[in-house]
Amino acid sequence: MKQEVIRELSTAELIERLEEERKQLDKLKLNHAVSPLENPNKIKTYRRTIARMLTELHNRNTKDAPQAQSTTATVNN
């Protein structure tokens, strides 16, 4: 999945897709342990997609965090 597609997803959809991708990765790893996959690069692709999704979630969370910190800073002063 490309980064542009990931950015277009809502946060709830992104979390849902992340769970699905993790399940697929676990299945691929299990299948690869039992018998070699035809294309083992799929495992790498899933790992990278999961990393892209986690990065986008992290960016969204940090984007919201400075606003919360600034309001607590003004209250404490």
PyMOL Python script that loads the backbone (N, CA, C, O; Angstrom):
from pymol import cmd

cmd.read_pdbstr("""\
ATOM      1  N   MET A   1       0.850  -1.155   0.000  1.00  0.00           N
ATOM      2  CA  MET A   1       0.000   0.000   0.000  1.00  0.00           C
ATOM      3  C   MET A   1       0.908   1.234   0.000  1.00  0.00           C
ATOM      4  O   MET A   1       1.899   1.302   0.728  1.00  0.00           O
ATOM      5  N   LYS A   2       0.550   2.172  -0.810  1.00  0.00           N
ATOM      6  CA  LYS A   2       1.371   3.376  -0.942  1.00  0.00           C
ATOM      7  C   LYS A   2       1.039   4.393   0.139  1.00  0.00           C
ATOM      8  O   LYS A   2      -0.050   4.389   0.712  1.00  0.00           O
ATOM      9  N   GLN A   3       2.011   5.265   0.402  1.00  0.00           N
ATOM     10  CA  GLN A   3       1.866   6.265   1.447  1.00  0.00           C
ATOM     11  C   GLN A   3       0.692   7.204   1.186  1.00  0.00           C
ATOM     12  O   GLN A   3       0.012   7.614   2.127  1.00  0.00           O
ATOM     13  N   GLU A   4       0.444   7.549  -0.072  1.00  0.00           N
ATOM     14  CA  GLU A   4      -0.663   8.444  -0.396  1.00  0.00           C
ATOM     15  C   GLU A   4      -1.998   7.824   0.008  1.00  0.00           C
ATOM     16  O   GLU A   4      -2.882   8.517   0.511  1.00  0.00           O
ATOM     17  N   VAL A   5      -2.139   6.529  -0.212  1.00  0.00           N
ATOM     18  CA  VAL A   5      -3.377   5.825   0.140  1.00  0.00           C
ATOM     19  C   VAL A   5      -3.538   5.783   1.658  1.00  0.00           C
ATOM     20  O   VAL A   5      -4.642   5.942   2.178  1.00  0.00           O
ATOM     21  N   ILE A   6      -2.440   5.569   2.353  1.00  0.00           N
ATOM     22  CA  ILE A   6      -2.484   5.500   3.813  1.00  0.00           C
ATOM     23  C   ILE A   6      -2.897   6.850   4.393  1.00  0.00           C
ATOM     24  O   ILE A   6      -3.671   6.899   5.350  1.00  0.00           O
ATOM     25  N   ARG A   7      -2.395   7.934   3.832  1.00  0.00           N
ATOM     26  CA  ARG A   7      -2.731   9.274   4.326  1.00  0.00           C
ATOM     27  C   ARG A   7      -4.206   9.599   4.148  1.00  0.00           C
ATOM     28  O   ARG A   7      -4.771  10.357   4.937  1.00  0.00           O
ATOM     29  N   GLU A   8      -4.832   9.041   3.130  1.00  0.00           N
ATOM     30  CA  GLU A   8      -6.240   9.331   2.854  1.00  0.00           C
ATOM     31  C   GLU A   8      -7.193   8.614   3.813  1.00  0.00           C
ATOM     32  O   GLU A   8      -8.350   9.015   3.942  1.00  0.00           O
ATOM     33  N   LEU A   9      -6.723   7.564   4.484  1.00  0.00           N
ATOM     34  CA  LEU A   9      -7.571   6.809   5.392  1.00  0.00           C
ATOM     35  C   LEU A   9      -7.820   7.602   6.669  1.00  0.00           C
ATOM     36  O   LEU A   9      -6.973   8.373   7.118  1.00  0.00           O
ATOM     37  N   SER A  10      -9.002   7.394   7.242  1.00  0.00           N
ATOM     38  CA  SER A  10      -9.266   8.002   8.550  1.00  0.00           C
ATOM     39  C   SER A  10      -8.490   7.208   9.601  1.00  0.00           C
ATOM     40  O   SER A  10      -7.996   6.115   9.326  1.00  0.00           O
ATOM     41  N   THR A  11      -8.391   7.760  10.784  1.00  0.00           N
ATOM     42  CA  THR A  11      -7.625   7.099  11.839  1.00  0.00           C
ATOM     43  C   THR A  11      -8.241   5.751  12.196  1.00  0.00           C
ATOM     44  O   THR A  11      -7.513   4.779  12.399  1.00  0.00           O
ATOM     45  N   ALA A  12      -9.553   5.677  12.275  1.00  0.00           N
ATOM     46  CA  ALA A  12     -10.223   4.415  12.604  1.00  0.00           C
ATOM     47  C   ALA A  12      -9.974   3.375  11.508  1.00  0.00           C
ATOM     48  O   ALA A  12      -9.689   2.213  11.800  1.00  0.00           O
ATOM     49  N   GLU A  13     -10.083   3.797  10.262  1.00  0.00           N
ATOM     50  CA  GLU A  13      -9.822   2.876   9.147  1.00  0.00           C
ATOM     51  C   GLU A  13      -8.362   2.422   9.154  1.00  0.00           C
ATOM     52  O   GLU A  13      -8.058   1.265   8.866  1.00  0.00           O
ATOM     53  N   LEU A  14      -7.476   3.342   9.483  1.00  0.00           N
ATOM     54  CA  LEU A  14      -6.051   3.023   9.506  1.00  0.00           C
ATOM     55  C   LEU A  14      -5.740   1.986  10.575  1.00  0.00           C
ATOM     56  O   LEU A  14      -4.961   1.064  10.335  1.00  0.00           O
ATOM     57  N   ILE A  15      -6.331   2.125  11.736  1.00  0.00           N
ATOM     58  CA  ILE A  15      -6.125   1.152  12.813  1.00  0.00           C
ATOM     59  C   ILE A  15      -6.678  -0.208  12.415  1.00  0.00           C
ATOM     60  O   ILE A  15      -6.060  -1.240  12.674  1.00  0.00           O
ATOM     61  N   GLU A  16      -7.851  -0.202  11.782  1.00  0.00           N
ATOM     62  CA  GLU A  16      -8.464  -1.455  11.331  1.00  0.00           C
ATOM     63  C   GLU A  16      -7.591  -2.149  10.286  1.00  0.00           C
ATOM     64  O   GLU A  16      -7.359  -3.355  10.366  1.00  0.00           O
ATOM     65  N   ARG A  17      -7.113  -1.388   9.312  1.00  0.00           N
ATOM     66  CA  ARG A  17      -6.253  -1.956   8.263  1.00  0.00           C
ATOM     67  C   ARG A  17      -4.935  -2.452   8.841  1.00  0.00           C
ATOM     68  O   ARG A  17      -4.390  -3.455   8.381  1.00  0.00           O
ATOM     69  N   LEU A  18      -4.421  -1.753   9.847  1.00  0.00           N
ATOM     70  CA  LEU A  18      -3.181  -2.158  10.497  1.00  0.00           C
ATOM     71  C   LEU A  18      -3.338  -3.528  11.143  1.00  0.00           C
ATOM     72  O   LEU A  18      -2.456  -4.379  11.028  1.00  0.00           O
ATOM     73  N   GLU A  19      -4.451  -3.736  11.815  1.00  0.00           N
ATOM     74  CA  GLU A  19      -4.715  -5.041  12.431  1.00  0.00           C
ATOM     75  C   GLU A  19      -4.801  -6.142  11.377  1.00  0.00           C
ATOM     76  O   GLU A  19      -4.272  -7.237  11.568  1.00  0.00           O
ATOM     77  N   GLU A  20      -5.472  -5.844  10.262  1.00  0.00           N
ATOM     78  CA  GLU A  20      -5.597  -6.824   9.187  1.00  0.00           C
ATOM     79  C   GLU A  20      -4.234  -7.161   8.584  1.00  0.00           C
ATOM     80  O   GLU A  20      -3.939  -8.325   8.313  1.00  0.00           O
ATOM     81  N   GLU A  21      -3.411  -6.139   8.379  1.00  0.00           N
ATOM     82  CA  GLU A  21      -2.077  -6.358   7.807  1.00  0.00           C
ATOM     83  C   GLU A  21      -1.220  -7.199   8.752  1.00  0.00           C
ATOM     84  O   GLU A  21      -0.464  -8.062   8.306  1.00  0.00           O
ATOM     85  N   ARG A  22      -1.339  -6.949  10.044  1.00  0.00           N
ATOM     86  CA  ARG A  22      -0.566  -7.742  11.014  1.00  0.00           C
ATOM     87  C   ARG A  22      -1.006  -9.197  11.004  1.00  0.00           C
ATOM     88  O   ARG A  22      -0.175 -10.101  11.098  1.00  0.00           O
ATOM     89  N   LYS A  23      -2.318  -9.426  10.888  1.00  0.00           N
ATOM     90  CA  LYS A  23      -2.815 -10.807  10.822  1.00  0.00           C
ATOM     91  C   LYS A  23      -2.286 -11.504   9.571  1.00  0.00           C
ATOM     92  O   LYS A  23      -1.873 -12.662   9.630  1.00  0.00           O
ATOM     93  N   GLN A  24      -2.300 -10.798   8.439  1.00  0.00           N
ATOM     94  CA  GLN A  24      -1.799 -11.371   7.193  1.00  0.00           C
ATOM     95  C   GLN A  24      -0.310 -11.685   7.297  1.00  0.00           C
ATOM     96  O   GLN A  24       0.145 -12.715   6.800  1.00  0.00           O
ATOM     97  N   LEU A  25       0.447 -10.804   7.938  1.00  0.00           N
ATOM     98  CA  LEU A  25       1.872 -11.032   8.117  1.00  0.00           C
ATOM     99  C   LEU A  25       2.116 -12.266   8.971  1.00  0.00           C
ATOM    100  O   LEU A  25       2.992 -13.073   8.662  1.00  0.00           O
ATOM    101  N   ASP A  26       1.349 -12.416  10.040  1.00  0.00           N
ATOM    102  CA  ASP A  26       1.486 -13.599  10.889  1.00  0.00           C
ATOM    103  C   ASP A  26       1.189 -14.876  10.109  1.00  0.00           C
ATOM    104  O   ASP A  26       1.888 -15.878  10.256  1.00  0.00           O
ATOM    105  N   LYS A  27       0.141 -14.833   9.274  1.00  0.00           N
ATOM    106  CA  LYS A  27      -0.199 -16.003   8.452  1.00  0.00           C
ATOM    107  C   LYS A  27       0.922 -16.331   7.474  1.00  0.00           C
ATOM    108  O   LYS A  27       1.289 -17.493   7.300  1.00  0.00           O
ATOM    109  N   LEU A  28       1.460 -15.293   6.838  1.00  0.00           N
ATOM    110  CA  LEU A  28       2.550 -15.512   5.891  1.00  0.00           C
ATOM    111  C   LEU A  28       3.768 -16.117   6.575  1.00  0.00           C
ATOM    112  O   LEU A  28       4.389 -17.036   6.040  1.00  0.00           O
ATOM    113  N   LYS A  29       4.111 -15.609   7.750  1.00  0.00           N
ATOM    114  CA  LYS A  29       5.267 -16.130   8.479  1.00  0.00           C
ATOM    115  C   LYS A  29       5.061 -17.592   8.859  1.00  0.00           C
ATOM    116  O   LYS A  29       5.976 -18.409   8.755  1.00  0.00           O
ATOM    117  N   LEU A  30       3.842 -17.911   9.302  1.00  0.00           N
ATOM    118  CA  LEU A  30       3.536 -19.288   9.669  1.00  0.00           C
ATOM    119  C   LEU A  30       3.621 -20.203   8.449  1.00  0.00           C
ATOM    120  O   LEU A  30       4.221 -21.276   8.512  1.00  0.00           O
ATOM    121  N   ASN A  31       3.022 -19.777   7.350  1.00  0.00           N
ATOM    122  CA  ASN A  31       3.071 -20.572   6.126  1.00  0.00           C
ATOM    123  C   ASN A  31       4.497 -20.744   5.629  1.00  0.00           C
ATOM    124  O   ASN A  31       4.857 -21.805   5.118  1.00  0.00           O
ATOM    125  N   HIS A  32       5.303 -19.711   5.776  1.00  0.00           N
ATOM    126  CA  HIS A  32       6.694 -19.773   5.327  1.00  0.00           C
ATOM    127  C   HIS A  32       7.508 -20.721   6.214  1.00  0.00           C
ATOM    128  O   HIS A  32       8.444 -21.366   5.741  1.00  0.00           O
ATOM    129  N   ALA A  33       7.153 -20.802   7.492  1.00  0.00           N
ATOM    130  CA  ALA A  33       7.851 -21.713   8.394  1.00  0.00           C
ATOM    131  C   ALA A  33       7.524 -23.165   8.071  1.00  0.00           C
ATOM    132  O   ALA A  33       8.377 -24.042   8.205  1.00  0.00           O
ATOM    133  N   VAL A  34       6.290 -23.419   7.644  1.00  0.00           N
ATOM    134  CA  VAL A  34       5.856 -24.774   7.322  1.00  0.00           C
ATOM    135  C   VAL A  34       6.426 -25.210   5.981  1.00  0.00           C
ATOM    136  O   VAL A  34       7.038 -26.273   5.873  1.00  0.00           O
ATOM    137  N   SER A  35       6.225 -24.398   4.979  1.00  0.00           N
ATOM    138  CA  SER A  35       6.776 -24.683   3.655  1.00  0.00           C
ATOM    139  C   SER A  35       7.151 -23.355   3.008  1.00  0.00           C
ATOM    140  O   SER A  35       6.413 -22.378   3.137  1.00  0.00           O
ATOM    141  N   PRO A  36       8.264 -23.303   2.330  1.00  0.00           N
ATOM    142  CA  PRO A  36       8.722 -22.035   1.760  1.00  0.00           C
ATOM    143  C   PRO A  36       7.686 -21.399   0.826  1.00  0.00           C
ATOM    144  O   PRO A  36       7.024 -22.080   0.043  1.00  0.00           O
ATOM    145  N   LEU A  37       7.571 -20.091   0.935  1.00  0.00           N
ATOM    146  CA  LEU A  37       6.654 -19.359   0.070  1.00  0.00           C
ATOM    147  C   LEU A  37       7.232 -19.262  -1.329  1.00  0.00           C
ATOM    148  O   LEU A  37       8.446 -19.333  -1.525  1.00  0.00           O
ATOM    149  N   GLU A  38       6.352 -19.100  -2.288  1.00  0.00           N
ATOM    150  CA  GLU A  38       6.791 -18.892  -3.658  1.00  0.00           C
ATOM    151  C   GLU A  38       7.541 -17.578  -3.777  1.00  0.00           C
ATOM    152  O   GLU A  38       8.557 -17.485  -4.465  1.00  0.00           O
ATOM    153  N   ASN A  39       7.023 -16.558  -3.092  1.00  0.00           N
ATOM    154  CA  ASN A  39       7.642 -15.243  -3.122  1.00  0.00           C
ATOM    155  C   ASN A  39       7.836 -14.752  -1.682  1.00  0.00           C
ATOM    156  O   ASN A  39       6.944 -14.105  -1.133  1.00  0.00           O
ATOM    157  N   PRO A  40       8.977 -15.045  -1.067  1.00  0.00           N
ATOM    158  CA  PRO A  40       9.190 -14.630   0.323  1.00  0.00           C
ATOM    159  C   PRO A  40       9.318 -13.110   0.498  1.00  0.00           C
ATOM    160  O   PRO A  40       9.300 -12.616   1.625  1.00  0.00           O
ATOM    161  N   ASN A  41       9.446 -12.379  -0.594  1.00  0.00           N
ATOM    162  CA  ASN A  41       9.510 -10.921  -0.498  1.00  0.00           C
ATOM    163  C   ASN A  41       8.185 -10.311  -0.045  1.00  0.00           C
ATOM    164  O   ASN A  41       8.138  -9.144   0.341  1.00  0.00           O
ATOM    165  N   LYS A  42       7.107 -11.099  -0.093  1.00  0.00           N
ATOM    166  CA  LYS A  42       5.813 -10.617   0.396  1.00  0.00           C
ATOM    167  C   LYS A  42       5.897 -10.278   1.877  1.00  0.00           C
ATOM    168  O   LYS A  42       5.244  -9.343   2.339  1.00  0.00           O
ATOM    169  N   ILE A  43       6.701 -11.035   2.626  1.00  0.00           N
ATOM    170  CA  ILE A  43       6.857 -10.779   4.056  1.00  0.00           C
ATOM    171  C   ILE A  43       7.457  -9.391   4.253  1.00  0.00           C
ATOM    172  O   ILE A  43       7.001  -8.628   5.104  1.00  0.00           O
ATOM    173  N   LYS A  44       8.466  -9.071   3.475  1.00  0.00           N
ATOM    174  CA  LYS A  44       9.107  -7.765   3.562  1.00  0.00           C
ATOM    175  C   LYS A  44       8.119  -6.658   3.195  1.00  0.00           C
ATOM    176  O   LYS A  44       8.107  -5.599   3.822  1.00  0.00           O
ATOM    177  N   THR A  45       7.309  -6.902   2.198  1.00  0.00           N
ATOM    178  CA  THR A  45       6.328  -5.912   1.756  1.00  0.00           C
ATOM    179  C   THR A  45       5.313  -5.627   2.864  1.00  0.00           C
ATOM    180  O   THR A  45       4.984  -4.469   3.123  1.00  0.00           O
ATOM    181  N   TYR A  46       4.821  -6.676   3.515  1.00  0.00           N
ATOM    182  CA  TYR A  46       3.863  -6.495   4.605  1.00  0.00           C
ATOM    183  C   TYR A  46       4.499  -5.749   5.767  1.00  0.00           C
ATOM    184  O   TYR A  46       3.870  -4.867   6.351  1.00  0.00           O
ATOM    185  N   ARG A  47       5.747  -6.091   6.113  1.00  0.00           N
ATOM    186  CA  ARG A  47       6.435  -5.408   7.205  1.00  0.00           C
ATOM    187  C   ARG A  47       6.566  -3.918   6.916  1.00  0.00           C
ATOM    188  O   ARG A  47       6.347  -3.087   7.797  1.00  0.00           O
ATOM    189  N   ARG A  48       6.919  -3.588   5.697  1.00  0.00           N
ATOM    190  CA  ARG A  48       7.085  -2.183   5.332  1.00  0.00           C
ATOM    191  C   ARG A  48       5.755  -1.438   5.322  1.00  0.00           C
ATOM    192  O   ARG A  48       5.687  -0.274   5.715  1.00  0.00           O
ATOM    193  N   THR A  49       4.704  -2.108   4.875  1.00  0.00           N
ATOM    194  CA  THR A  49       3.380  -1.484   4.886  1.00  0.00           C
ATOM    195  C   THR A  49       2.945  -1.199   6.314  1.00  0.00           C
ATOM    196  O   THR A  49       2.402  -0.132   6.601  1.00  0.00           O
ATOM    197  N   ILE A  50       3.183  -2.148   7.207  1.00  0.00           N
ATOM    198  CA  ILE A  50       2.842  -1.964   8.620  1.00  0.00           C
ATOM    199  C   ILE A  50       3.642  -0.799   9.194  1.00  0.00           C
ATOM    200  O   ILE A  50       3.103   0.009   9.950  1.00  0.00           O
ATOM    201  N   ALA A  51       4.909  -0.706   8.844  1.00  0.00           N
ATOM    202  CA  ALA A  51       5.740   0.395   9.326  1.00  0.00           C
ATOM    203  C   ALA A  51       5.222   1.736   8.808  1.00  0.00           C
ATOM    204  O   ALA A  51       5.220   2.723   9.544  1.00  0.00           O
ATOM    205  N   ARG A  52       4.787   1.782   7.565  1.00  0.00           N
ATOM    206  CA  ARG A  52       4.228   3.019   7.012  1.00  0.00           C
ATOM    207  C   ARG A  52       2.969   3.440   7.772  1.00  0.00           C
ATOM    208  O   ARG A  52       2.768   4.619   8.062  1.00  0.00           O
ATOM    209  N   MET A  53       2.125   2.450   8.088  1.00  0.00           N
ATOM    210  CA  MET A  53       0.893   2.745   8.821  1.00  0.00           C
ATOM    211  C   MET A  53       1.205   3.238  10.231  1.00  0.00           C
ATOM    212  O   MET A  53       0.592   4.195  10.703  1.00  0.00           O
ATOM    213  N   LEU A  54       2.149   2.595  10.901  1.00  0.00           N
ATOM    214  CA  LEU A  54       2.519   3.021  12.243  1.00  0.00           C
ATOM    215  C   LEU A  54       3.119   4.423  12.231  1.00  0.00           C
ATOM    216  O   LEU A  54       2.875   5.217  13.140  1.00  0.00           O
ATOM    217  N   THR A  55       3.894   4.719  11.210  1.00  0.00           N
ATOM    218  CA  THR A  55       4.480   6.050  11.086  1.00  0.00           C
ATOM    219  C   THR A  55       3.398   7.099  10.909  1.00  0.00           C
ATOM    220  O   THR A  55       3.458   8.165  11.521  1.00  0.00           O
ATOM    221  N   GLU A  56       2.420   6.807  10.085  1.00  0.00           N
ATOM    222  CA  GLU A  56       1.322   7.758   9.863  1.00  0.00           C
ATOM    223  C   GLU A  56       0.528   7.963  11.159  1.00  0.00           C
ATOM    224  O   GLU A  56       0.161   9.093  11.482  1.00  0.00           O
ATOM    225  N   LEU A  57       0.260   6.888  11.899  1.00  0.00           N
ATOM    226  CA  LEU A  57      -0.447   7.019  13.178  1.00  0.00           C
ATOM    227  C   LEU A  57       0.368   7.866  14.153  1.00  0.00           C
ATOM    228  O   LEU A  57      -0.178   8.719  14.852  1.00  0.00           O
ATOM    229  N   HIS A  58       1.667   7.626  14.193  1.00  0.00           N
ATOM    230  CA  HIS A  58       2.533   8.393  15.077  1.00  0.00           C
ATOM    231  C   HIS A  58       2.528   9.875  14.693  1.00  0.00           C
ATOM    232  O   HIS A  58       2.464  10.748  15.558  1.00  0.00           O
ATOM    233  N   ASN A  59       2.595  10.145  13.404  1.00  0.00           N
ATOM    234  CA  ASN A  59       2.566  11.539  12.943  1.00  0.00           C
ATOM    235  C   ASN A  59       1.255  12.220  13.318  1.00  0.00           C
ATOM    236  O   ASN A  59       1.248  13.389  13.703  1.00  0.00           O
ATOM    237  N   ARG A  60       0.169  11.507  13.210  1.00  0.00           N
ATOM    238  CA  ARG A  60      -1.128  12.089  13.571  1.00  0.00           C
ATOM    239  C   ARG A  60      -1.203  12.353  15.063  1.00  0.00           C
ATOM    240  O   ARG A  60      -1.739  13.376  15.489  1.00  0.00           O
ATOM    241  N   ASN A  61      -0.667  11.435  15.863  1.00  0.00           N
ATOM    242  CA  ASN A  61      -0.700  11.617  17.317  1.00  0.00           C
ATOM    243  C   ASN A  61       0.193  12.768  17.758  1.00  0.00           C
ATOM    244  O   ASN A  61      -0.178  13.529  18.650  1.00  0.00           O
ATOM    245  N   THR A  62       1.354  12.904  17.151  1.00  0.00           N
ATOM    246  CA  THR A  62       2.256  13.985  17.543  1.00  0.00           C
ATOM    247  C   THR A  62       1.749  15.331  17.041  1.00  0.00           C
ATOM    248  O   THR A  62       2.062  16.369  17.624  1.00  0.00           O
ATOM    249  N   LYS A  63       0.982  15.321  15.984  1.00  0.00           N
ATOM    250  CA  LYS A  63       0.401  16.558  15.469  1.00  0.00           C
ATOM    251  C   LYS A  63      -0.608  17.115  16.478  1.00  0.00           C
ATOM    252  O   LYS A  63      -0.721  18.330  16.640  1.00  0.00           O
ATOM    253  N   ASP A  64      -1.335  16.229  17.149  1.00  0.00           N
ATOM    254  CA  ASP A  64      -2.329  16.633  18.138  1.00  0.00           C
ATOM    255  C   ASP A  64      -1.688  16.944  19.492  1.00  0.00           C
ATOM    256  O   ASP A  64      -2.227  17.757  20.242  1.00  0.00           O
ATOM    257  N   ALA A  65      -0.571  16.332  19.821  1.00  0.00           N
ATOM    258  CA  ALA A  65       0.052  16.467  21.137  1.00  0.00           C
ATOM    259  C   ALA A  65       0.528  17.882  21.448  1.00  0.00           C
ATOM    260  O   ALA A  65       0.300  18.322  22.575  1.00  0.00           O
ATOM    261  N   PRO A  66       1.169  18.635  20.553  1.00  0.00           N
ATOM    262  CA  PRO A  66       1.616  19.985  20.906  1.00  0.00           C
ATOM    263  C   PRO A  66       0.467  20.910  21.308  1.00  0.00           C
ATOM    264  O   PRO A  66       0.660  21.796  22.140  1.00  0.00           O
ATOM    265  N   GLN A  67      -0.694  20.727  20.748  1.00  0.00           N
ATOM    266  CA  GLN A  67      -1.838  21.549  21.119  1.00  0.00           C
ATOM    267  C   GLN A  67      -2.220  21.292  22.576  1.00  0.00           C
ATOM    268  O   GLN A  67      -2.545  22.227  23.308  1.00  0.00           O
ATOM    269  N   ALA A  68      -2.182  20.047  22.989  1.00  0.00           N
ATOM    270  CA  ALA A  68      -2.522  19.695  24.358  1.00  0.00           C
ATOM    271  C   ALA A  68      -1.464  20.231  25.315  1.00  0.00           C
ATOM    272  O   ALA A  68      -1.803  20.683  26.408  1.00  0.00           O
ATOM    273  N   GLN A  69      -0.207  20.191  24.934  1.00  0.00           N
ATOM    274  CA  GLN A  69       0.866  20.685  25.790  1.00  0.00           C
ATOM    275  C   GLN A  69       0.790  22.199  25.933  1.00  0.00           C
ATOM    276  O   GLN A  69       1.040  22.728  27.016  1.00  0.00           O
ATOM    277  N   SER A  70       0.453  22.891  24.877  1.00  0.00           N
ATOM    278  CA  SER A  70       0.397  24.355  24.943  1.00  0.00           C
ATOM    279  C   SER A  70      -0.733  24.817  25.843  1.00  0.00           C
ATOM    280  O   SER A  70      -0.596  25.846  26.505  1.00  0.00           O
ATOM    281  N   THR A  71      -1.836  24.103  25.893  1.00  0.00           N
ATOM    282  CA  THR A  71      -2.934  24.510  26.749  1.00  0.00           C
ATOM    283  C   THR A  71      -2.588  24.259  28.205  1.00  0.00           C
ATOM    284  O   THR A  71      -2.984  25.051  29.061  1.00  0.00           O
ATOM    285  N   THR A  72      -1.874  23.203  28.522  1.00  0.00           N
ATOM    286  CA  THR A  72      -1.483  22.956  29.910  1.00  0.00           C
ATOM    287  C   THR A  72      -0.404  23.931  30.343  1.00  0.00           C
ATOM    288  O   THR A  72      -0.328  24.274  31.523  1.00  0.00           O
ATOM    289  N   ALA A  73       0.432  24.387  29.421  1.00  0.00           N
ATOM    290  CA  ALA A  73       1.472  25.355  29.751  1.00  0.00           C
ATOM    291  C   ALA A  73       0.852  26.706  30.124  1.00  0.00           C
ATOM    292  O   ALA A  73       1.347  27.383  31.026  1.00  0.00           O
ATOM    293  N   THR A  74      -0.204  27.096  29.454  1.00  0.00           N
ATOM    294  CA  THR A  74      -0.835  28.371  29.759  1.00  0.00           C
ATOM    295  C   THR A  74      -1.618  28.289  31.074  1.00  0.00           C
ATOM    296  O   THR A  74      -1.739  29.297  31.770  1.00  0.00           O
ATOM    297  N   VAL A  75      -2.134  27.157  31.417  1.00  0.00           N
ATOM    298  CA  VAL A  75      -2.870  26.983  32.652  1.00  0.00           C
ATOM    299  C   VAL A  75      -1.907  27.042  33.842  1.00  0.00           C
ATOM    300  O   VAL A  75      -2.237  27.620  34.877  1.00  0.00           O
ATOM    301  N   ASN A  76      -0.725  26.450  33.699  1.00  0.00           N
ATOM    302  CA  ASN A  76       0.246  26.415  34.794  1.00  0.00           C
ATOM    303  C   ASN A  76       0.897  27.769  35.042  1.00  0.00           C
ATOM    304  O   ASN A  76       1.374  28.023  36.149  1.00  0.00           O
ATOM    305  N   ASN A  77       0.928  28.624  34.065  1.00  0.00           N
ATOM    306  CA  ASN A  77       1.589  29.940  34.223  1.00  0.00           C
ATOM    307  C   ASN A  77       0.663  30.873  34.840  1.00  0.00           C
ATOM    308  O   ASN A  77       1.011  32.032  35.063  1.00  0.00           O
TER     309      ASN A  77
END
""", "prot")
cmd.dss("prot")
cmd.show_as("cartoon", "prot")
cmd.util.cbc("prot")
cmd.orient("prot")
